[in-house]
Amino acid sequence: MLKAGSFWWRDGHVLSRLLWPFSCVYGAVAGRRMAQAQGAVVSVPVLCVGNFTVGGTGKTPIAERLAKAAASQGRKPGFVLRGYGARITEALLVDPARHTHADVGDEALMLVRTAPVAVSPARVDAARLLENEGVDFIIMDDGLQSGKLRPDLSVVVVDAKRGFGNGYCLPAGPLRAPLSAQFPKADMILLNGEGEKAGVVIDLAGAAGVPVEHVRQQPVGEAAQFSGRKVLAYAGIGDPQKFFDTLEALGADVVEGVPLADHAPMTTALARKLLDRSGRDDLLPVTTAKDMARLSGVQETEIAALRDISAVLEITAVFRDEAVPERLVQATIDAFAKRFDAAP
């Protein structure tokens, strides 16, 4: 059975051809909105970490690394998120002791481990809330296409394996807007990992005059605990297979990998199934930090039990050029200074 959106990453699929007329309409509207967007500004530097496509590209570990770079330069960083899937109607400062993923979203609970996080359907309101908390450097996770909060610098994360997919806009492909509309908004492409689409991404970025830097994601912590273990892996991220492959590369025997939809909350039925499977064959349940964030604070018995026995594979972003994160922070500060000096 073909999963929703899986054909986006294949060339020439019949569904893409059938949906192409709708893709043209969507792309035209999205591209026009991006071109016309002015965006509100705030009184601190804003660095946007976005992507051109739907689905996971590995933004969150990169956003965390950039926040640490800002902190190392004496800044007090904070994150702005829309709060995907969360039940929020106004700007909210995330408190991991009180909030669950249903309140603020899973990525917010991950990022708050590194720096303050504010979520809001209106990103500018979240940014101003952080300003009031003393944050003096904002990292906007996603938001490249919305144009509601104007960044001083924008980097775009692209997965080297998937690239831009089939090159079509939604719903025929994964692009959020035509590349011709999106590249002018990007100051740098961060090519994540290695894969068959890397060359295409580099060529298109070069044609658009956008520099490319390389980054990869590396396991951290007690990764050796997975070596030789039989595991039951489950993941609700943009590309679950990448998570399963990483576990295999660490020496784990992934007896079963259970892919979930991106941001999908855990259900009682699925938790019970995973508990039964792991107990029957003595498998270690292993999941991602994002999935664990969705399990945190949940009191339902089966879900809590799954949370308690699951191991987490933590990931960090490693840049090929180790100086890039600090350079990006400084470039954002410099761009902000020019914008602030030019303000009437």
Contacts in CASP RR format, 6 or more apart in sequence:
PFRMAT RR
TARGET T0000
AUTHOR 0000-0000-0000
METHOD contacts of the structure
MODEL  1
MLKAGSFWWRDGHVLSRLLWPFSCVYGAVAGRRMAQAQGAVVSVPVLCVG
NFTVGGTGKTPIAERLAKAAASQGRKPGFVLRGYGARITEALLVDPARHT
HADVGDEALMLVRTAPVAVSPARVDAARLLENEGVDFIIMDDGLQSGKLR
PDLSVVVVDAKRGFGNGYCLPAGPLRAPLSAQFPKADMILLNGEGEKAGV
VIDLAGAAGVPVEHVRQQPVGEAAQFSGRKVLAYAGIGDPQKFFDTLEAL
GADVVEGVPLADHAPMTTALARKLLDRSGRDDLLPVTTAKDMARLSGVQE
TEIAALRDISAVLEITAVFRDEAVPERLVQATIDAFAKRFDAAP
2 15 0 8 1.000
5 173 0 8 1.000
5 174 0 8 1.000
7 13 0 8 1.000
7 15 0 8 1.000
7 16 0 8 1.000
7 166 0 8 1.000
7 173 0 8 1.000
8 16 0 8 1.000
8 165 0 8 1.000
8 166 0 8 1.000
8 168 0 8 1.000
8 172 0 8 1.000
8 173 0 8 1.000
8 174 0 8 1.000
9 162 0 8 1.000
9 165 0 8 1.000
9 166 0 8 1.000
9 174 0 8 1.000
10 16 0 8 1.000
10 166 0 8 1.000
11 166 0 8 1.000
12 166 0 8 1.000
13 166 0 8 1.000
15 172 0 8 1.000
16 23 0 8 1.000
16 166 0 8 1.000
16 168 0 8 1.000
16 172 0 8 1.000
16 173 0 8 1.000
17 172 0 8 1.000
18 172 0 8 1.000
19 168 0 8 1.000
19 171 0 8 1.000
19 172 0 8 1.000
19 173 0 8 1.000
20 168 0 8 1.000
20 172 0 8 1.000
22 171 0 8 1.000
22 172 0 8 1.000
23 168 0 8 1.000
23 169 0 8 1.000
23 170 0 8 1.000
23 171 0 8 1.000
23 172 0 8 1.000
23 173 0 8 1.000
24 169 0 8 1.000
26 169 0 8 1.000
26 170 0 8 1.000
26 171 0 8 1.000
27 169 0 8 1.000
27 170 0 8 1.000
27 175 0 8 1.000
27 177 0 8 1.000
27 178 0 8 1.000
27 181 0 8 1.000
30 145 0 8 1.000
30 169 0 8 1.000
30 176 0 8 1.000
30 177 0 8 1.000
30 178 0 8 1.000
30 181 0 8 1.000
31 177 0 8 1.000
31 178 0 8 1.000
31 181 0 8 1.000
33 145 0 8 1.000
33 147 0 8 1.000
33 177 0 8 1.000
34 145 0 8 1.000
34 147 0 8 1.000
34 177 0 8 1.000
34 181 0 8 1.000
34 182 0 8 1.000
34 185 0 8 1.000
35 181 0 8 1.000
37 146 0 8 1.000
37 147 0 8 1.000
37 148 0 8 1.000
38 147 0 8 1.000
38 150 0 8 1.000
39 124 0 8 1.000
39 147 0 8 1.000
39 148 0 8 1.000
39 149 0 8 1.000
39 150 0 8 1.000
40 124 0 8 1.000
40 148 0 8 1.000
40 149 0 8 1.000
40 150 0 8 1.000
41 149 0 8 1.000
41 150 0 8 1.000
41 339 0 8 1.000
41 343 0 8 1.000
42 124 0 8 1.000
42 127 0 8 1.000
42 128 0 8 1.000
42 131 0 8 1.000
42 138 0 8 1.000
42 149 0 8 1.000
43 131 0 8 1.000
43 340 0 8 1.000
44 127 0 8 1.000
44 131 0 8 1.000
44 135 0 8 1.000
44 136 0 8 1.000
44 137 0 8 1.000
44 138 0 8 1.000
44 336 0 8 1.000
45 136 0 8 1.000
45 137 0 8 1.000
45 138 0 8 1.000
45 152 0 8 1.000
45 153 0 8 1.000
45 332 0 8 1.000
45 333 0 8 1.000
45 335 0 8 1.000
45 336 0 8 1.000
46 80 0 8 1.000
46 127 0 8 1.000
46 138 0 8 1.000
46 139 0 8 1.000
46 140 0 8 1.000
46 149 0 8 1.000
46 150 0 8 1.000
46 151 0 8 1.000
46 152 0 8 1.000
46 153 0 8 1.000
46 332 0 8 1.000
46 336 0 8 1.000
47 66 0 8 1.000
47 137 0 8 1.000
47 138 0 8 1.000
47 139 0 8 1.000
47 140 0 8 1.000
47 151 0 8 1.000
47 152 0 8 1.000
47 153 0 8 1.000
47 154 0 8 1.000
47 155 0 8 1.000
47 328 0 8 1.000
47 329 0 8 1.000
47 332 0 8 1.000
48 139 0 8 1.000
48 140 0 8 1.000
48 142 0 8 1.000
48 143 0 8 1.000
48 144 0 8 1.000
48 151 0 8 1.000
48 153 0 8 1.000
48 154 0 8 1.000
48 155 0 8 1.000
49 59 0 8 1.000
49 62 0 8 1.000
49 63 0 8 1.000
49 66 0 8 1.000
49 139 0 8 1.000
49 140 0 8 1.000
49 141 0 8 1.000
49 142 0 8 1.000
49 155 0 8 1.000
49 157 0 8 1.000
50 59 0 8 1.000
50 141 0 8 1.000
50 142 0 8 1.000
50 143 0 8 1.000
50 144 0 8 1.000
50 154 0 8 1.000
50 155 0 8 1.000
50 156 0 8 1.000
50 157 0 8 1.000
51 57 0 8 1.000
51 59 0 8 1.000
51 142 0 8 1.000
51 144 0 8 1.000
51 156 0 8 1.000
51 157 0 8 1.000
51 158 0 8 1.000
51 176 0 8 1.000
52 144 0 8 1.000
52 156 0 8 1.000
52 158 0 8 1.000
52 164 0 8 1.000
52 175 0 8 1.000
52 176 0 8 1.000
52 177 0 8 1.000
52 179 0 8 1.000
52 182 0 8 1.000
53 158 0 8 1.000
53 162 0 8 1.000
53 163 0 8 1.000
53 164 0 8 1.000
53 165 0 8 1.000
53 174 0 8 1.000
53 175 0 8 1.000
53 176 0 8 1.000
54 170 0 8 1.000
54 174 0 8 1.000
54 176 0 8 1.000
55 174 0 8 1.000
55 238 0 8 1.000
55 239 0 8 1.000
55 262 0 8 1.000
56 159 0 8 1.000
56 237 0 8 1.000
56 238 0 8 1.000
56 239 0 8 1.000
56 262 0 8 1.000
57 157 0 8 1.000
57 158 0 8 1.000
57 159 0 8 1.000
57 162 0 8 1.000
57 192 0 8 1.000
58 157 0 8 1.000
58 159 0 8 1.000
58 192 0 8 1.000
58 217 0 8 1.000
58 317 0 8 1.000
59 141 0 8 1.000
59 142 0 8 1.000
59 157 0 8 1.000
60 107 0 8 1.000
60 110 0 8 1.000
60 111 0 8 1.000
60 141 0 8 1.000
60 290 0 8 1.000
61 217 0 8 1.000
61 315 0 8 1.000
61 316 0 8 1.000
61 317 0 8 1.000
62 155 0 8 1.000
62 157 0 8 1.000
62 190 0 8 1.000
62 192 0 8 1.000
62 215 0 8 1.000
62 317 0 8 1.000
63 79 0 8 1.000
63 111 0 8 1.000
63 139 0 8 1.000
63 141 0 8 1.000
64 110 0 8 1.000
64 111 0 8 1.000
64 114 0 8 1.000
64 316 0 8 1.000
64 317 0 8 1.000
65 316 0 8 1.000
65 317 0 8 1.000
65 319 0 8 1.000
65 325 0 8 1.000
66 77 0 8 1.000
66 139 0 8 1.000
66 325 0 8 1.000
66 328 0 8 1.000
66 329 0 8 1.000
67 77 0 8 1.000
67 78 0 8 1.000
67 79 0 8 1.000
67 111 0 8 1.000
67 114 0 8 1.000
67 115 0 8 1.000
67 139 0 8 1.000
68 114 0 8 1.000
68 325 0 8 1.000
69 325 0 8 1.000
69 326 0 8 1.000
69 328 0 8 1.000
69 329 0 8 1.000
70 77 0 8 1.000
70 137 0 8 1.000
70 139 0 8 1.000
70 329 0 8 1.000
71 77 0 8 1.000
71 115 0 8 1.000
72 326 0 8 1.000
73 326 0 8 1.000
73 329 0 8 1.000
73 330 0 8 1.000
75 136 0 8 1.000
75 137 0 8 1.000
75 329 0 8 1.000
76 115 0 8 1.000
76 134 0 8 1.000
76 135 0 8 1.000
76 136 0 8 1.000
76 137 0 8 1.000
77 115 0 8 1.000
77 135 0 8 1.000
77 137 0 8 1.000
77 138 0 8 1.000
77 139 0 8 1.000
78 115 0 8 1.000
78 116 0 8 1.000
78 117 0 8 1.000
78 118 0 8 1.000
78 130 0 8 1.000
78 135 0 8 1.000
78 137 0 8 1.000
78 138 0 8 1.000
78 139 0 8 1.000
79 108 0 8 1.000
79 111 0 8 1.000
79 112 0 8 1.000
79 114 0 8 1.000
79 115 0 8 1.000
79 116 0 8 1.000
79 117 0 8 1.000
79 118 0 8 1.000
79 138 0 8 1.000
79 139 0 8 1.000
79 140 0 8 1.000
79 141 0 8 1.000
80 117 0 8 1.000
80 118 0 8 1.000
80 119 0 8 1.000
80 120 0 8 1.000
80 123 0 8 1.000
80 126 0 8 1.000
80 127 0 8 1.000
80 130 0 8 1.000
80 138 0 8 1.000
80 139 0 8 1.000
80 140 0 8 1.000
80 141 0 8 1.000
80 149 0 8 1.000
81 104 0 8 1.000
81 105 0 8 1.000
81 107 0 8 1.000
81 108 0 8 1.000
81 111 0 8 1.000
81 117 0 8 1.000
81 118 0 8 1.000
81 119 0 8 1.000
81 123 0 8 1.000
81 126 0 8 1.000
81 140 0 8 1.000
81 141 0 8 1.000
81 142 0 8 1.000
82 119 0 8 1.000
82 120 0 8 1.000
82 121 0 8 1.000
82 123 0 8 1.000
82 142 0 8 1.000
82 143 0 8 1.000
82 146 0 8 1.000
83 104 0 8 1.000
83 105 0 8 1.000
83 107 0 8 1.000
83 108 0 8 1.000
83 119 0 8 1.000
83 120 0 8 1.000
83 121 0 8 1.000
84 105 0 8 1.000
84 107 0 8 1.000
84 263 0 8 1.000
85 105 0 8 1.000
85 263 0 8 1.000
86 101 0 8 1.000
86 102 0 8 1.000
86 103 0 8 1.000
86 104 0 8 1.000
86 105 0 8 1.000
86 108 0 8 1.000
86 119 0 8 1.000
87 102 0 8 1.000
87 103 0 8 1.000
88 103 0 8 1.000
88 104 0 8 1.000
88 119 0 8 1.000
88 120 0 8 1.000
88 121 0 8 1.000
89 121 0 8 1.000
90 120 0 8 1.000
90 125 0 8 1.000
91 118 0 8 1.000
91 119 0 8 1.000
91 120 0 8 1.000
91 122 0 8 1.000
91 125 0 8 1.000
91 126 0 8 1.000
91 128 0 8 1.000
91 129 0 8 1.000
92 99 0 8 1.000
92 103 0 8 1.000
92 104 0 8 1.000
92 118 0 8 1.000
92 119 0 8 1.000
92 120 0 8 1.000
92 126 0 8 1.000
92 129 0 8 1.000
93 116 0 8 1.000
93 117 0 8 1.000
93 118 0 8 1.000
93 129 0 8 1.000
93 130 0 8 1.000
93 133 0 8 1.000
94 104 0 8 1.000
94 108 0 8 1.000
94 109 0 8 1.000
94 112 0 8 1.000
94 116 0 8 1.000
94 117 0 8 1.000
94 118 0 8 1.000
94 119 0 8 1.000
96 109 0 8 1.000
96 112 0 8 1.000
96 113 0 8 1.000
96 296 0 8 1.000
99 108 0 8 1.000
99 109 0 8 1.000
100 109 0 8 1.000
100 296 0 8 1.000
100 297 0 8 1.000
100 298 0 8 1.000
101 109 0 8 1.000
101 265 0 8 1.000
101 293 0 8 1.000
101 294 0 8 1.000
101 296 0 8 1.000
102 265 0 8 1.000
104 117 0 8 1.000
104 119 0 8 1.000
105 119 0 8 1.000
105 263 0 8 1.000
105 293 0 8 1.000
106 263 0 8 1.000
106 290 0 8 1.000
106 291 0 8 1.000
106 293 0 8 1.000
106 294 0 8 1.000
107 141 0 8 1.000
107 290 0 8 1.000
107 293 0 8 1.000
108 117 0 8 1.000
108 119 0 8 1.000
109 293 0 8 1.000
109 296 0 8 1.000
110 289 0 8 1.000
110 290 0 8 1.000
110 293 0 8 1.000
111 117 0 8 1.000
111 141 0 8 1.000
115 135 0 8 1.000
115 139 0 8 1.000
116 130 0 8 1.000
116 133 0 8 1.000
116 135 0 8 1.000
118 126 0 8 1.000
118 127 0 8 1.000
118 129 0 8 1.000
118 130 0 8 1.000
118 133 0 8 1.000
119 126 0 8 1.000
120 126 0 8 1.000
120 129 0 8 1.000
122 148 0 8 1.000
123 140 0 8 1.000
123 143 0 8 1.000
123 146 0 8 1.000
123 148 0 8 1.000
123 149 0 8 1.000
124 148 0 8 1.000
124 149 0 8 1.000
127 138 0 8 1.000
127 140 0 8 1.000
127 149 0 8 1.000
130 138 0 8 1.000
137 329 0 8 1.000
137 332 0 8 1.000
137 333 0 8 1.000
140 149 0 8 1.000
140 151 0 8 1.000
143 149 0 8 1.000
144 154 0 8 1.000
144 156 0 8 1.000
144 176 0 8 1.000
144 182 0 8 1.000
144 185 0 8 1.000
144 186 0 8 1.000
145 176 0 8 1.000
145 177 0 8 1.000
145 182 0 8 1.000
151 332 0 8 1.000
152 332 0 8 1.000
152 333 0 8 1.000
152 335 0 8 1.000
152 336 0 8 1.000
152 339 0 8 1.000
153 187 0 8 1.000
153 188 0 8 1.000
153 328 0 8 1.000
153 331 0 8 1.000
153 332 0 8 1.000
153 335 0 8 1.000
154 185 0 8 1.000
154 186 0 8 1.000
154 187 0 8 1.000
154 188 0 8 1.000
155 186 0 8 1.000
155 187 0 8 1.000
155 188 0 8 1.000
155 189 0 8 1.000
155 190 0 8 1.000
155 328 0 8 1.000
156 182 0 8 1.000
156 186 0 8 1.000
156 188 0 8 1.000
156 189 0 8 1.000
156 190 0 8 1.000
157 190 0 8 1.000
157 192 0 8 1.000
157 215 0 8 1.000
158 164 0 8 1.000
158 189 0 8 1.000
158 190 0 8 1.000
158 191 0 8 1.000
158 192 0 8 1.000
158 201 0 8 1.000
159 192 0 8 1.000
159 193 0 8 1.000
159 197 0 8 1.000
159 239 0 8 1.000
160 191 0 8 1.000
160 192 0 8 1.000
160 193 0 8 1.000
160 194 0 8 1.000
160 195 0 8 1.000
160 196 0 8 1.000
160 197 0 8 1.000
160 198 0 8 1.000
160 201 0 8 1.000
161 193 0 8 1.000
161 194 0 8 1.000
161 195 0 8 1.000
161 196 0 8 1.000
161 197 0 8 1.000
161 239 0 8 1.000
161 242 0 8 1.000
162 174 0 8 1.000
162 197 0 8 1.000
162 239 0 8 1.000
163 197 0 8 1.000
163 198 0 8 1.000
163 200 0 8 1.000
163 201 0 8 1.000
164 174 0 8 1.000
164 175 0 8 1.000
164 179 0 8 1.000
164 197 0 8 1.000
164 200 0 8 1.000
164 201 0 8 1.000
164 204 0 8 1.000
165 173 0 8 1.000
165 174 0 8 1.000
165 175 0 8 1.000
165 197 0 8 1.000
166 172 0 8 1.000
166 173 0 8 1.000
166 174 0 8 1.000
167 173 0 8 1.000
167 174 0 8 1.000
167 175 0 8 1.000
167 179 0 8 1.000
168 174 0 8 1.000
168 175 0 8 1.000
169 175 0 8 1.000
169 176 0 8 1.000
169 177 0 8 1.000
169 178 0 8 1.000
170 176 0 8 1.000
175 182 0 8 1.000
176 182 0 8 1.000
179 204 0 8 1.000
179 208 0 8 1.000
183 204 0 8 1.000
183 205 0 8 1.000
183 208 0 8 1.000
183 209 0 8 1.000
183 210 0 8 1.000
184 208 0 8 1.000
186 208 0 8 1.000
186 210 0 8 1.000
187 210 0 8 1.000
187 331 0 8 1.000
188 210 0 8 1.000
188 211 0 8 1.000
188 212 0 8 1.000
188 213 0 8 1.000
188 328 0 8 1.000
189 201 0 8 1.000
189 205 0 8 1.000
189 210 0 8 1.000
189 211 0 8 1.000
189 212 0 8 1.000
189 213 0 8 1.000
190 212 0 8 1.000
190 213 0 8 1.000
190 214 0 8 1.000
190 215 0 8 1.000
191 198 0 8 1.000
191 201 0 8 1.000
191 202 0 8 1.000
191 212 0 8 1.000
191 213 0 8 1.000
191 214 0 8 1.000
191 215 0 8 1.000
192 215 0 8 1.000
192 216 0 8 1.000
192 217 0 8 1.000
193 214 0 8 1.000
193 215 0 8 1.000
193 216 0 8 1.000
193 217 0 8 1.000
194 216 0 8 1.000
201 212 0 8 1.000
202 212 0 8 1.000
205 211 0 8 1.000
205 212 0 8 1.000
206 212 0 8 1.000
213 319 0 8 1.000
213 320 0 8 1.000
213 321 0 8 1.000
213 324 0 8 1.000
214 319 0 8 1.000
214 320 0 8 1.000
214 321 0 8 1.000
215 317 0 8 1.000
215 318 0 8 1.000
215 319 0 8 1.000
215 320 0 8 1.000
215 324 0 8 1.000
216 317 0 8 1.000
216 318 0 8 1.000
216 320 0 8 1.000
217 246 0 8 1.000
217 315 0 8 1.000
217 316 0 8 1.000
217 317 0 8 1.000
217 318 0 8 1.000
218 315 0 8 1.000
218 316 0 8 1.000
218 317 0 8 1.000
218 318 0 8 1.000
219 246 0 8 1.000
219 250 0 8 1.000
219 313 0 8 1.000
219 314 0 8 1.000
219 315 0 8 1.000
219 316 0 8 1.000
220 314 0 8 1.000
220 315 0 8 1.000
220 316 0 8 1.000
221 314 0 8 1.000
223 250 0 8 1.000
223 313 0 8 1.000
224 250 0 8 1.000
225 311 0 8 1.000
226 247 0 8 1.000
226 250 0 8 1.000
226 251 0 8 1.000
226 252 0 8 1.000
226 284 0 8 1.000
226 286 0 8 1.000
226 311 0 8 1.000
226 313 0 8 1.000
227 250 0 8 1.000
227 251 0 8 1.000
227 252 0 8 1.000
228 251 0 8 1.000
228 252 0 8 1.000
228 253 0 8 1.000
229 252 0 8 1.000
229 253 0 8 1.000
229 284 0 8 1.000
230 252 0 8 1.000
230 253 0 8 1.000
230 255 0 8 1.000
230 281 0 8 1.000
230 282 0 8 1.000
230 283 0 8 1.000
230 284 0 8 1.000
231 247 0 8 1.000
231 252 0 8 1.000
231 253 0 8 1.000
231 254 0 8 1.000
231 255 0 8 1.000
231 283 0 8 1.000
231 284 0 8 1.000
231 285 0 8 1.000
231 286 0 8 1.000
231 311 0 8 1.000
232 255 0 8 1.000
232 256 0 8 1.000
232 257 0 8 1.000
232 258 0 8 1.000
232 274 0 8 1.000
232 277 0 8 1.000
232 278 0 8 1.000
232 281 0 8 1.000
232 283 0 8 1.000
232 284 0 8 1.000
232 285 0 8 1.000
232 286 0 8 1.000
233 243 0 8 1.000
233 244 0 8 1.000
233 247 0 8 1.000
233 252 0 8 1.000
233 254 0 8 1.000
233 256 0 8 1.000
233 257 0 8 1.000
233 258 0 8 1.000
233 285 0 8 1.000
233 286 0 8 1.000
233 287 0 8 1.000
234 257 0 8 1.000
234 258 0 8 1.000
234 259 0 8 1.000
234 260 0 8 1.000
234 274 0 8 1.000
234 285 0 8 1.000
234 286 0 8 1.000
234 287 0 8 1.000
234 291 0 8 1.000
235 243 0 8 1.000
235 244 0 8 1.000
235 257 0 8 1.000
235 258 0 8 1.000
235 259 0 8 1.000
235 260 0 8 1.000
235 287 0 8 1.000
235 288 0 8 1.000
235 291 0 8 1.000
236 259 0 8 1.000
236 260 0 8 1.000
236 261 0 8 1.000
236 262 0 8 1.000
236 263 0 8 1.000
236 264 0 8 1.000
236 288 0 8 1.000
236 290 0 8 1.000
236 291 0 8 1.000
237 243 0 8 1.000
237 262 0 8 1.000
237 288 0 8 1.000
237 290 0 8 1.000
237 291 0 8 1.000
238 262 0 8 1.000
240 257 0 8 1.000
240 258 0 8 1.000
240 259 0 8 1.000
240 260 0 8 1.000
241 259 0 8 1.000
243 288 0 8 1.000
243 313 0 8 1.000
244 254 0 8 1.000
244 257 0 8 1.000
246 313 0 8 1.000
246 315 0 8 1.000
247 254 0 8 1.000
247 286 0 8 1.000
247 313 0 8 1.000
248 254 0 8 1.000
250 313 0 8 1.000
252 286 0 8 1.000
255 281 0 8 1.000
255 283 0 8 1.000
256 277 0 8 1.000
256 283 0 8 1.000
258 270 0 8 1.000
258 274 0 8 1.000
260 270 0 8 1.000
260 291 0 8 1.000
263 294 0 8 1.000
265 294 0 8 1.000
266 291 0 8 1.000
266 294 0 8 1.000
266 295 0 8 1.000
266 298 0 8 1.000
266 303 0 8 1.000
266 306 0 8 1.000
268 300 0 8 1.000
268 302 0 8 1.000
268 303 0 8 1.000
271 300 0 8 1.000
271 302 0 8 1.000
271 303 0 8 1.000
271 305 0 8 1.000
271 306 0 8 1.000
272 302 0 8 1.000
274 285 0 8 1.000
274 306 0 8 1.000
275 285 0 8 1.000
275 302 0 8 1.000
275 305 0 8 1.000
275 306 0 8 1.000
275 309 0 8 1.000
277 283 0 8 1.000
278 284 0 8 1.000
278 285 0 8 1.000
278 309 0 8 1.000
284 311 0 8 1.000
285 306 0 8 1.000
285 309 0 8 1.000
285 310 0 8 1.000
285 311 0 8 1.000
286 310 0 8 1.000
286 311 0 8 1.000
286 312 0 8 1.000
286 313 0 8 1.000
287 295 0 8 1.000
287 310 0 8 1.000
287 311 0 8 1.000
287 312 0 8 1.000
287 313 0 8 1.000
288 312 0 8 1.000
288 313 0 8 1.000
288 315 0 8 1.000
289 312 0 8 1.000
289 313 0 8 1.000
289 314 0 8 1.000
289 315 0 8 1.000
292 307 0 8 1.000
292 310 0 8 1.000
292 312 0 8 1.000
295 303 0 8 1.000
295 304 0 8 1.000
295 306 0 8 1.000
295 307 0 8 1.000
295 310 0 8 1.000
296 307 0 8 1.000
298 304 0 8 1.000
298 307 0 8 1.000
319 325 0 8 1.000
END
